[in-house]
Amino acid sequence: MSERPTVDVAAIIEGQGLTPFLVRLVVLFWIVTFVAGFDMNAISFAAPVIRSTLDLSQAMMGKVFSFGLIGTMIGG
């Protein structure tokens, strides 16, 4: 049986240069992360208006925030 050669994946990754594709990929991931964080923070500012408009209790608003976090967890 012949022995398979060992491939050092870390060396291959470290040997790669910073290509325009990688820069675009990092920028895209940063935008996605920013939008997800903005969404989670925006609801806290909109919550008083939503609560008064829909006549929701604090417990119901807690469920709204919880379901938002659950959706983020499932999406992640």
PDB file with one MODEL, atoms N, CA, C and O in Angstrom:
MODEL        1
ATOM      1  N   MET A   1       0.829  -1.172   0.000  1.00  0.00           N
ATOM      2  CA  MET A   1       0.000   0.000   0.000  1.00  0.00           C
ATOM      3  C   MET A   1       0.878   1.242   0.000  1.00  0.00           C
ATOM      4  O   MET A   1       1.832   1.349   0.771  1.00  0.00           O
ATOM      5  N   SER A   2       0.542   2.167  -0.871  1.00  0.00           N
ATOM      6  CA  SER A   2       1.351   3.390  -0.905  1.00  0.00           C
ATOM      7  C   SER A   2       0.813   4.396   0.120  1.00  0.00           C
ATOM      8  O   SER A   2      -0.383   4.467   0.403  1.00  0.00           O
ATOM      9  N   GLU A   3       1.740   5.152   0.646  1.00  0.00           N
ATOM     10  CA  GLU A   3       1.384   6.132   1.663  1.00  0.00           C
ATOM     11  C   GLU A   3       0.952   7.429   0.983  1.00  0.00           C
ATOM     12  O   GLU A   3       1.596   7.891   0.042  1.00  0.00           O
ATOM     13  N   ARG A   4      -0.148   8.014   1.471  1.00  0.00           N
ATOM     14  CA  ARG A   4      -0.631   9.271   0.900  1.00  0.00           C
ATOM     15  C   ARG A   4       0.210  10.434   1.423  1.00  0.00           C
ATOM     16  O   ARG A   4       0.622  10.447   2.583  1.00  0.00           O
ATOM     17  N   PRO A   5       0.456  11.406   0.548  1.00  0.00           N
ATOM     18  CA  PRO A   5       1.240  12.570   1.006  1.00  0.00           C
ATOM     19  C   PRO A   5       0.410  13.430   1.961  1.00  0.00           C
ATOM     20  O   PRO A   5      -0.811  13.524   1.834  1.00  0.00           O
ATOM     21  N   THR A   6       1.088  14.046   2.904  1.00  0.00           N
ATOM     22  CA  THR A   6       0.433  14.919   3.869  1.00  0.00           C
ATOM     23  C   THR A   6       0.341  16.323   3.285  1.00  0.00           C
ATOM     24  O   THR A   6       1.311  16.850   2.740  1.00  0.00           O
ATOM     25  N   VAL A   7      -0.845  16.919   3.408  1.00  0.00           N
ATOM     26  CA  VAL A   7      -1.067  18.268   2.906  1.00  0.00           C
ATOM     27  C   VAL A   7      -1.227  19.199   4.103  1.00  0.00           C
ATOM     28  O   VAL A   7      -2.073  18.968   4.967  1.00  0.00           O
ATOM     29  N   ASP A   8      -0.421  20.239   4.150  1.00  0.00           N
ATOM     30  CA  ASP A   8      -0.500  21.226   5.221  1.00  0.00           C
ATOM     31  C   ASP A   8      -1.444  22.347   4.777  1.00  0.00           C
ATOM     32  O   ASP A   8      -1.037  23.278   4.082  1.00  0.00           O
ATOM     33  N   VAL A   9      -2.698  22.241   5.185  1.00  0.00           N
ATOM     34  CA  VAL A   9      -3.719  23.200   4.767  1.00  0.00           C
ATOM     35  C   VAL A   9      -3.402  24.590   5.304  1.00  0.00           C
ATOM     36  O   VAL A   9      -3.609  25.580   4.602  1.00  0.00           O
ATOM     37  N   ALA A  10      -2.906  24.685   6.535  1.00  0.00           N
ATOM     38  CA  ALA A  10      -2.569  25.985   7.119  1.00  0.00           C
ATOM     39  C   ALA A  10      -1.528  26.707   6.277  1.00  0.00           C
ATOM     40  O   ALA A  10      -1.619  27.920   6.089  1.00  0.00           O
ATOM     41  N   ALA A  11      -0.544  25.981   5.770  1.00  0.00           N
ATOM     42  CA  ALA A  11       0.494  26.592   4.943  1.00  0.00           C
ATOM     43  C   ALA A  11      -0.091  27.093   3.627  1.00  0.00           C
ATOM     44  O   ALA A  11       0.309  28.145   3.129  1.00  0.00           O
ATOM     45  N   ILE A  12      -1.027  26.352   3.071  1.00  0.00           N
ATOM     46  CA  ILE A  12      -1.665  26.774   1.819  1.00  0.00           C
ATOM     47  C   ILE A  12      -2.465  28.055   2.046  1.00  0.00           C
ATOM     48  O   ILE A  12      -2.392  28.985   1.242  1.00  0.00           O
ATOM     49  N   ILE A  13      -3.226  28.104   3.138  1.00  0.00           N
ATOM     50  CA  ILE A  13      -4.034  29.289   3.434  1.00  0.00           C
ATOM     51  C   ILE A  13      -3.143  30.496   3.710  1.00  0.00           C
ATOM     52  O   ILE A  13      -3.408  31.592   3.216  1.00  0.00           O
ATOM     53  N   GLU A  14      -2.086  30.296   4.499  1.00  0.00           N
ATOM     54  CA  GLU A  14      -1.178  31.394   4.827  1.00  0.00           C
ATOM     55  C   GLU A  14      -0.413  31.885   3.597  1.00  0.00           C
ATOM     56  O   GLU A  14      -0.009  33.047   3.542  1.00  0.00           O
ATOM     57  N   GLY A  15      -0.217  31.023   2.631  1.00  0.00           N
ATOM     58  CA  GLY A  15       0.498  31.403   1.425  1.00  0.00           C
ATOM     59  C   GLY A  15      -0.343  32.191   0.441  1.00  0.00           C
ATOM     60  O   GLY A  15       0.192  32.774  -0.502  1.00  0.00           O
ATOM     61  N   GLN A  16      -1.638  32.218   0.643  1.00  0.00           N
ATOM     62  CA  GLN A  16      -2.541  32.947  -0.243  1.00  0.00           C
ATOM     63  C   GLN A  16      -2.386  34.451  -0.028  1.00  0.00           C
ATOM     64  O   GLN A  16      -2.165  34.906   1.094  1.00  0.00           O
ATOM     65  N   GLY A  17      -2.502  35.196  -1.081  1.00  0.00           N
ATOM     66  CA  GLY A  17      -2.474  36.654  -0.994  1.00  0.00           C
ATOM     67  C   GLY A  17      -3.881  37.193  -0.763  1.00  0.00           C
ATOM     68  O   GLY A  17      -4.862  36.454  -0.846  1.00  0.00           O
ATOM     69  N   LEU A  18      -3.968  38.496  -0.472  1.00  0.00           N
ATOM     70  CA  LEU A  18      -5.254  39.150  -0.268  1.00  0.00           C
ATOM     71  C   LEU A  18      -5.790  39.551  -1.637  1.00  0.00           C
ATOM     72  O   LEU A  18      -5.346  40.537  -2.224  1.00  0.00           O
ATOM     73  N   THR A  19      -6.736  38.787  -2.132  1.00  0.00           N
ATOM     74  CA  THR A  19      -7.283  39.014  -3.470  1.00  0.00           C
ATOM     75  C   THR A  19      -8.518  39.913  -3.381  1.00  0.00           C
ATOM     76  O   THR A  19      -9.113  40.047  -2.312  1.00  0.00           O
ATOM     77  N   PRO A  20      -8.900  40.520  -4.491  1.00  0.00           N
ATOM     78  CA  PRO A  20     -10.132  41.338  -4.491  1.00  0.00           C
ATOM     79  C   PRO A  20     -11.365  40.531  -4.085  1.00  0.00           C
ATOM     80  O   PRO A  20     -12.288  41.069  -3.473  1.00  0.00           O
ATOM     81  N   PHE A  21     -11.380  39.254  -4.422  1.00  0.00           N
ATOM     82  CA  PHE A  21     -12.506  38.405  -4.018  1.00  0.00           C
ATOM     83  C   PHE A  21     -12.614  38.333  -2.501  1.00  0.00           C
ATOM     84  O   PHE A  21     -13.711  38.447  -1.954  1.00  0.00           O
ATOM     85  N   LEU A  22     -11.486  38.144  -1.814  1.00  0.00           N
ATOM     86  CA  LEU A  22     -11.501  38.063  -0.357  1.00  0.00           C
ATOM     87  C   LEU A  22     -11.921  39.386   0.269  1.00  0.00           C
ATOM     88  O   LEU A  22     -12.638  39.402   1.270  1.00  0.00           O
ATOM     89  N   VAL A  23     -11.478  40.493  -0.314  1.00  0.00           N
ATOM     90  CA  VAL A  23     -11.871  41.808   0.201  1.00  0.00           C
ATOM     91  C   VAL A  23     -13.376  41.990   0.061  1.00  0.00           C
ATOM     92  O   VAL A  23     -14.033  42.449   0.995  1.00  0.00           O
ATOM     93  N   ARG A  24     -13.927  41.636  -1.097  1.00  0.00           N
ATOM     94  CA  ARG A  24     -15.381  41.732  -1.291  1.00  0.00           C
ATOM     95  C   ARG A  24     -16.133  40.827  -0.329  1.00  0.00           C
ATOM     96  O   ARG A  24     -17.190  41.200   0.182  1.00  0.00           O
ATOM     97  N   LEU A  25     -15.595  39.641  -0.081  1.00  0.00           N
ATOM     98  CA  LEU A  25     -16.222  38.692   0.834  1.00  0.00           C
ATOM     99  C   LEU A  25     -16.268  39.247   2.254  1.00  0.00           C
ATOM    100  O   LEU A  25     -17.294  39.146   2.926  1.00  0.00           O
ATOM    101  N   VAL A  26     -15.174  39.828   2.709  1.00  0.00           N
ATOM    102  CA  VAL A  26     -15.128  40.415   4.053  1.00  0.00           C
ATOM    103  C   VAL A  26     -16.096  41.584   4.152  1.00  0.00           C
ATOM    104  O   VAL A  26     -16.804  41.711   5.151  1.00  0.00           O
ATOM    105  N   VAL A  27     -16.141  42.436   3.142  1.00  0.00           N
ATOM    106  CA  VAL A  27     -17.060  43.574   3.150  1.00  0.00           C
ATOM    107  C   VAL A  27     -18.508  43.089   3.167  1.00  0.00           C
ATOM    108  O   VAL A  27     -19.332  43.641   3.896  1.00  0.00           O
ATOM    109  N   LEU A  28     -18.824  42.080   2.388  1.00  0.00           N
ATOM    110  CA  LEU A  28     -20.174  41.526   2.372  1.00  0.00           C
ATOM    111  C   LEU A  28     -20.570  40.975   3.735  1.00  0.00           C
ATOM    112  O   LEU A  28     -21.678  41.232   4.206  1.00  0.00           O
ATOM    113  N   PHE A  29     -19.688  40.226   4.371  1.00  0.00           N
ATOM    114  CA  PHE A  29     -19.986  39.675   5.698  1.00  0.00           C
ATOM    115  C   PHE A  29     -20.125  40.778   6.732  1.00  0.00           C
ATOM    116  O   PHE A  29     -20.945  40.666   7.644  1.00  0.00           O
ATOM    117  N   TRP A  30     -19.332  41.853   6.606  1.00  0.00           N
ATOM    118  CA  TRP A  30     -19.445  42.968   7.532  1.00  0.00           C
ATOM    119  C   TRP A  30     -20.806  43.635   7.375  1.00  0.00           C
ATOM    120  O   TRP A  30     -21.442  43.982   8.370  1.00  0.00           O
ATOM    121  N   ILE A  31     -21.261  43.817   6.135  1.00  0.00           N
ATOM    122  CA  ILE A  31     -22.567  44.439   5.901  1.00  0.00           C
ATOM    123  C   ILE A  31     -23.687  43.576   6.471  1.00  0.00           C
ATOM    124  O   ILE A  31     -24.609  44.098   7.098  1.00  0.00           O
ATOM    125  N   VAL A  32     -23.621  42.278   6.264  1.00  0.00           N
ATOM    126  CA  VAL A  32     -24.651  41.374   6.793  1.00  0.00           C
ATOM    127  C   VAL A  32     -24.682  41.428   8.313  1.00  0.00           C
ATOM    128  O   VAL A  32     -25.759  41.474   8.908  1.00  0.00           O
ATOM    129  N   THR A  33     -23.523  41.422   8.946  1.00  0.00           N
ATOM    130  CA  THR A  33     -23.452  41.495  10.404  1.00  0.00           C
ATOM    131  C   THR A  33     -23.981  42.828  10.906  1.00  0.00           C
ATOM    132  O   THR A  33     -24.700  42.870  11.904  1.00  0.00           O
ATOM    133  N   PHE A  34     -23.638  43.913  10.232  1.00  0.00           N
ATOM    134  CA  PHE A  34     -24.115  45.237  10.624  1.00  0.00           C
ATOM    135  C   PHE A  34     -25.636  45.316  10.541  1.00  0.00           C
ATOM    136  O   PHE A  34     -26.283  45.812  11.464  1.00  0.00           O
ATOM    137  N   VAL A  35     -26.210  44.831   9.441  1.00  0.00           N
ATOM    138  CA  VAL A  35     -27.662  44.895   9.263  1.00  0.00           C
ATOM    139  C   VAL A  35     -28.372  44.046  10.316  1.00  0.00           C
ATOM    140  O   VAL A  35     -29.412  44.457  10.831  1.00  0.00           O
ATOM    141  N   ALA A  36     -27.838  42.886  10.641  1.00  0.00           N
ATOM    142  CA  ALA A  36     -28.447  42.036  11.665  1.00  0.00           C
ATOM    143  C   ALA A  36     -28.397  42.727  13.025  1.00  0.00           C
ATOM    144  O   ALA A  36     -29.376  42.687  13.772  1.00  0.00           O
ATOM    145  N   GLY A  37     -27.286  43.353  13.353  1.00  0.00           N
ATOM    146  CA  GLY A  37     -27.190  44.073  14.619  1.00  0.00           C
ATOM    147  C   GLY A  37     -28.083  45.297  14.644  1.00  0.00           C
ATOM    148  O   GLY A  37     -28.693  45.596  15.671  1.00  0.00           O
ATOM    149  N   PHE A  38     -28.169  46.008  13.536  1.00  0.00           N
ATOM    150  CA  PHE A  38     -29.040  47.186  13.462  1.00  0.00           C
ATOM    151  C   PHE A  38     -30.492  46.791  13.648  1.00  0.00           C
ATOM    152  O   PHE A  38     -31.248  47.493  14.321  1.00  0.00           O
ATOM    153  N   ASP A  39     -30.884  45.681  13.063  1.00  0.00           N
ATOM    154  CA  ASP A  39     -32.256  45.179  13.194  1.00  0.00           C
ATOM    155  C   ASP A  39     -32.597  44.905  14.659  1.00  0.00           C
ATOM    156  O   ASP A  39     -33.676  45.264  15.130  1.00  0.00           O
ATOM    157  N   MET A  40     -31.681  44.273  15.364  1.00  0.00           N
ATOM    158  CA  MET A  40     -31.927  43.948  16.775  1.00  0.00           C
ATOM    159  C   MET A  40     -31.988  45.210  17.634  1.00  0.00           C
ATOM    160  O   MET A  40     -32.728  45.243  18.616  1.00  0.00           O
ATOM    161  N   ASN A  41     -31.231  46.239  17.288  1.00  0.00           N
ATOM    162  CA  ASN A  41     -31.258  47.478  18.060  1.00  0.00           C
ATOM    163  C   ASN A  41     -32.421  48.383  17.680  1.00  0.00           C
ATOM    164  O   ASN A  41     -32.945  49.098  18.534  1.00  0.00           O
ATOM    165  N   ALA A  42     -32.830  48.367  16.437  1.00  0.00           N
ATOM    166  CA  ALA A  42     -33.921  49.232  15.988  1.00  0.00           C
ATOM    167  C   ALA A  42     -35.242  48.869  16.658  1.00  0.00           C
ATOM    168  O   ALA A  42     -36.055  49.752  16.933  1.00  0.00           O
ATOM    169  N   ILE A  43     -35.467  47.597  16.921  1.00  0.00           N
ATOM    170  CA  ILE A  43     -36.723  47.190  17.551  1.00  0.00           C
ATOM    171  C   ILE A  43     -36.843  47.769  18.952  1.00  0.00           C
ATOM    172  O   ILE A  43     -37.956  48.019  19.416  1.00  0.00           O
ATOM    173  N   SER A  44     -35.723  47.990  19.637  1.00  0.00           N
ATOM    174  CA  SER A  44     -35.795  48.552  20.986  1.00  0.00           C
ATOM    175  C   SER A  44     -36.279  49.996  20.958  1.00  0.00           C
ATOM    176  O   SER A  44     -36.943  50.439  21.895  1.00  0.00           O
ATOM    177  N   PHE A  45     -35.959  50.735  19.904  1.00  0.00           N
ATOM    178  CA  PHE A  45     -36.444  52.109  19.780  1.00  0.00           C
ATOM    179  C   PHE A  45     -37.891  52.147  19.297  1.00  0.00           C
ATOM    180  O   PHE A  45     -38.629  53.071  19.638  1.00  0.00           O
ATOM    181  N   ALA A  46     -38.297  51.172  18.522  1.00  0.00           N
ATOM    182  CA  ALA A  46     -39.655  51.132  17.998  1.00  0.00           C
ATOM    183  C   ALA A  46     -40.638  50.470  18.966  1.00  0.00           C
ATOM    184  O   ALA A  46     -41.850  50.596  18.788  1.00  0.00           O
ATOM    185  N   ALA A  47     -40.142  49.774  19.978  1.00  0.00           N
ATOM    186  CA  ALA A  47     -41.008  49.012  20.887  1.00  0.00           C
ATOM    187  C   ALA A  47     -42.067  49.853  21.579  1.00  0.00           C
ATOM    188  O   ALA A  47     -43.215  49.413  21.633  1.00  0.00           O
ATOM    189  N   PRO A  48     -41.762  51.043  22.117  1.00  0.00           N
ATOM    190  CA  PRO A  48     -42.829  51.813  22.778  1.00  0.00           C
ATOM    191  C   PRO A  48     -43.974  52.177  21.828  1.00  0.00           C
ATOM    192  O   PRO A  48     -45.140  52.146  22.222  1.00  0.00           O
ATOM    193  N   VAL A  49     -43.648  52.517  20.596  1.00  0.00           N
ATOM    194  CA  VAL A  49     -44.685  52.868  19.627  1.00  0.00           C
ATOM    195  C   VAL A  49     -45.493  51.630  19.250  1.00  0.00           C
ATOM    196  O   VAL A  49     -46.719  51.689  19.161  1.00  0.00           O
ATOM    197  N   ILE A  50     -44.811  50.519  19.031  1.00  0.00           N
ATOM    198  CA  ILE A  50     -45.508  49.272  18.694  1.00  0.00           C
ATOM    199  C   ILE A  50     -46.428  48.861  19.835  1.00  0.00           C
ATOM    200  O   ILE A  50     -47.568  48.451  19.613  1.00  0.00           O
ATOM    201  N   ARG A  51     -45.920  48.975  21.057  1.00  0.00           N
ATOM    202  CA  ARG A  51     -46.699  48.560  22.230  1.00  0.00           C
ATOM    203  C   ARG A  51     -47.972  49.403  22.367  1.00  0.00           C
ATOM    204  O   ARG A  51     -49.051  48.861  22.609  1.00  0.00           O
ATOM    205  N   SER A  52     -47.850  50.714  22.215  1.00  0.00           N
ATOM    206  CA  SER A  52     -49.031  51.571  22.377  1.00  0.00           C
ATOM    207  C   SER A  52     -49.993  51.437  21.202  1.00  0.00           C
ATOM    208  O   SER A  52     -51.209  51.482  21.386  1.00  0.00           O
ATOM    209  N   THR A  53     -49.456  51.275  20.003  1.00  0.00           N
ATOM    210  CA  THR A  53     -50.312  51.159  18.818  1.00  0.00           C
ATOM    211  C   THR A  53     -51.129  49.870  18.837  1.00  0.00           C
ATOM    212  O   THR A  53     -52.320  49.883  18.526  1.00  0.00           O
ATOM    213  N   LEU A  54     -50.497  48.764  19.200  1.00  0.00           N
ATOM    214  CA  LEU A  54     -51.176  47.467  19.189  1.00  0.00           C
ATOM    215  C   LEU A  54     -51.761  47.093  20.545  1.00  0.00           C
ATOM    216  O   LEU A  54     -52.337  46.017  20.699  1.00  0.00           O
ATOM    217  N   ASP A  55     -51.614  47.983  21.534  1.00  0.00           N
ATOM    218  CA  ASP A  55     -52.128  47.763  22.891  1.00  0.00           C
ATOM    219  C   ASP A  55     -51.636  46.423  23.456  1.00  0.00           C
ATOM    220  O   ASP A  55     -52.428  45.572  23.862  1.00  0.00           O
ATOM    221  N   LEU A  56     -50.308  46.263  23.468  1.00  0.00           N
ATOM    222  CA  LEU A  56     -49.692  45.037  23.965  1.00  0.00           C
ATOM    223  C   LEU A  56     -49.193  45.235  25.395  1.00  0.00           C
ATOM    224  O   LEU A  56     -48.821  46.343  25.783  1.00  0.00           O
ATOM    225  N   SER A  57     -49.187  44.171  26.161  1.00  0.00           N
ATOM    226  CA  SER A  57     -48.640  44.231  27.516  1.00  0.00           C
ATOM    227  C   SER A  57     -47.120  44.052  27.456  1.00  0.00           C
ATOM    228  O   SER A  57     -46.558  43.736  26.407  1.00  0.00           O
ATOM    229  N   GLN A  58     -46.469  44.264  28.605  1.00  0.00           N
ATOM    230  CA  GLN A  58     -45.015  44.070  28.649  1.00  0.00           C
ATOM    231  C   GLN A  58     -44.647  42.611  28.391  1.00  0.00           C
ATOM    232  O   GLN A  58     -43.624  42.323  27.768  1.00  0.00           O
ATOM    233  N   ALA A  59     -45.484  41.695  28.871  1.00  0.00           N
ATOM    234  CA  ALA A  59     -45.221  40.266  28.649  1.00  0.00           C
ATOM    235  C   ALA A  59     -45.286  39.934  27.159  1.00  0.00           C
ATOM    236  O   ALA A  59     -44.480  39.151  26.657  1.00  0.00           O
ATOM    237  N   MET A  60     -46.236  40.524  26.463  1.00  0.00           N
ATOM    238  CA  MET A  60     -46.345  40.280  25.019  1.00  0.00           C
ATOM    239  C   MET A  60     -45.143  40.859  24.274  1.00  0.00           C
ATOM    240  O   MET A  60     -44.648  40.253  23.323  1.00  0.00           O
ATOM    241  N   MET A  61     -44.679  42.024  24.704  1.00  0.00           N
ATOM    242  CA  MET A  61     -43.498  42.612  24.068  1.00  0.00           C
ATOM    243  C   MET A  61     -42.263  41.761  24.336  1.00  0.00           C
ATOM    244  O   MET A  61     -41.372  41.666  23.492  1.00  0.00           O
ATOM    245  N   GLY A  62     -42.214  41.149  25.502  1.00  0.00           N
ATOM    246  CA  GLY A  62     -41.124  40.228  25.803  1.00  0.00           C
ATOM    247  C   GLY A  62     -41.107  39.058  24.838  1.00  0.00           C
ATOM    248  O   GLY A  62     -40.043  38.595  24.425  1.00  0.00           O
ATOM    249  N   LYS A  63     -42.293  38.582  24.481  1.00  0.00           N
ATOM    250  CA  LYS A  63     -42.374  37.489  23.508  1.00  0.00           C
ATOM    251  C   LYS A  63     -41.903  37.945  22.124  1.00  0.00           C
ATOM    252  O   LYS A  63     -41.264  37.185  21.396  1.00  0.00           O
ATOM    253  N   VAL A  64     -42.226  39.195  21.770  1.00  0.00           N
ATOM    254  CA  VAL A  64     -41.779  39.725  20.478  1.00  0.00           C
ATOM    255  C   VAL A  64     -40.249  39.729  20.412  1.00  0.00           C
ATOM    256  O   VAL A  64     -39.660  39.290  19.424  1.00  0.00           O
ATOM    257  N   PHE A  65     -39.613  40.234  21.484  1.00  0.00           N
ATOM    258  CA  PHE A  65     -38.152  40.253  21.513  1.00  0.00           C
ATOM    259  C   PHE A  65     -37.582  38.832  21.536  1.00  0.00           C
ATOM    260  O   PHE A  65     -36.573  38.559  20.887  1.00  0.00           O
ATOM    261  N   SER A  66     -38.216  37.943  22.270  1.00  0.00           N
ATOM    262  CA  SER A  66     -37.726  36.565  22.352  1.00  0.00           C
ATOM    263  C   SER A  66     -37.807  35.855  21.007  1.00  0.00           C
ATOM    264  O   SER A  66     -36.879  35.150  20.613  1.00  0.00           O
ATOM    265  N   PHE A  67     -38.920  36.043  20.307  1.00  0.00           N
ATOM    266  CA  PHE A  67     -39.055  35.397  19.009  1.00  0.00           C
ATOM    267  C   PHE A  67     -38.048  35.965  18.007  1.00  0.00           C
ATOM    268  O   PHE A  67     -37.586  35.249  17.119  1.00  0.00           O
ATOM    269  N   GLY A  68     -37.709  37.243  18.146  1.00  0.00           N
ATOM    270  CA  GLY A  68     -36.673  37.819  17.286  1.00  0.00           C
ATOM    271  C   GLY A  68     -35.328  37.143  17.515  1.00  0.00           C
ATOM    272  O   GLY A  68     -34.602  36.847  16.566  1.00  0.00           O
ATOM    273  N   LEU A  69     -35.002  36.903  18.782  1.00  0.00           N
ATOM    274  CA  LEU A  69     -33.731  36.235  19.100  1.00  0.00           C
ATOM    275  C   LEU A  69     -33.752  34.773  18.669  1.00  0.00           C
ATOM    276  O   LEU A  69     -32.743  34.250  18.196  1.00  0.00           O
ATOM    277  N   ILE A  70     -34.897  34.111  18.832  1.00  0.00           N
ATOM    278  CA  ILE A  70     -35.024  32.719  18.398  1.00  0.00           C
ATOM    279  C   ILE A  70     -34.849  32.616  16.878  1.00  0.00           C
ATOM    280  O   ILE A  70     -34.190  31.704  16.381  1.00  0.00           O
ATOM    281  N   GLY A  71     -35.440  33.549  16.160  1.00  0.00           N
ATOM    282  CA  GLY A  71     -35.284  33.569  14.703  1.00  0.00           C
ATOM    283  C   GLY A  71     -33.839  33.779  14.285  1.00  0.00           C
ATOM    284  O   GLY A  71     -33.365  33.170  13.326  1.00  0.00           O
ATOM    285  N   THR A  72     -33.139  34.650  15.015  1.00  0.00           N
ATOM    286  CA  THR A  72     -31.715  34.863  14.737  1.00  0.00           C
ATOM    287  C   THR A  72     -30.917  33.602  15.001  1.00  0.00           C
ATOM    288  O   THR A  72     -30.018  33.256  14.234  1.00  0.00           O
ATOM    289  N   MET A  73     -31.247  32.910  16.095  1.00  0.00           N
ATOM    290  CA  MET A  73     -30.541  31.684  16.439  1.00  0.00           C
ATOM    291  C   MET A  73     -30.764  30.603  15.365  1.00  0.00           C
ATOM    292  O   MET A  73     -29.823  29.924  14.952  1.00  0.00           O
ATOM    293  N   ILE A  74     -32.007  30.458  14.925  1.00  0.00           N
ATOM    294  CA  ILE A  74     -32.305  29.442  13.903  1.00  0.00           C
ATOM    295  C   ILE A  74     -31.640  29.811  12.584  1.00  0.00           C
ATOM    296  O   ILE A  74     -31.100  28.950  11.889  1.00  0.00           O
ATOM    297  N   GLY A  75     -31.682  31.101  12.245  1.00  0.00           N
ATOM    298  CA  GLY A  75     -31.043  31.556  11.015  1.00  0.00           C
ATOM    299  C   GLY A  75     -29.540  31.397  11.032  1.00  0.00           C
ATOM    300  O   GLY A  75     -28.910  31.167   9.999  1.00  0.00           O
ATOM    301  N   GLY A  76     -28.960  31.525  12.249  1.00  0.00           N
ATOM    302  CA  GLY A  76     -27.510  31.376  12.364  1.00  0.00           C
ATOM    303  C   GLY A  76     -27.126  29.938  12.294  1.00  0.00           C
ATOM    304  O   GLY A  76     -25.941  29.611  12.373  1.00  0.00           O
TER     305      GLY A  76
ENDMDL
END
